[in-house]
């Protein structure tokens, strides 16, 4: 993905390649370290994820419904004034 936008923007090839490699290395290191430290406590993390995932999902749905209802209300209100 980076190469497509880098080519369109005519970025310097060597500099972009070096920065992409550094970025990929940092992300891989973070994911490996996260897996290493979380791997020992996977059962505990799984418990918390299963416990709170339904509440978080419900919260996101309510949030999206409120935002959608608000936009619908505002658009209908705007159309009545016109």
Secondary structure, DSSP 8 states (H G I E B T S, - for coil): -HHHHHHHTT--HHHHHHHHHHHHHHHHHHHHHHHHHHHTTHHHHHHHHHHHHHHHHHHHHHHHHHHHHHHHHHHHHHHHH-
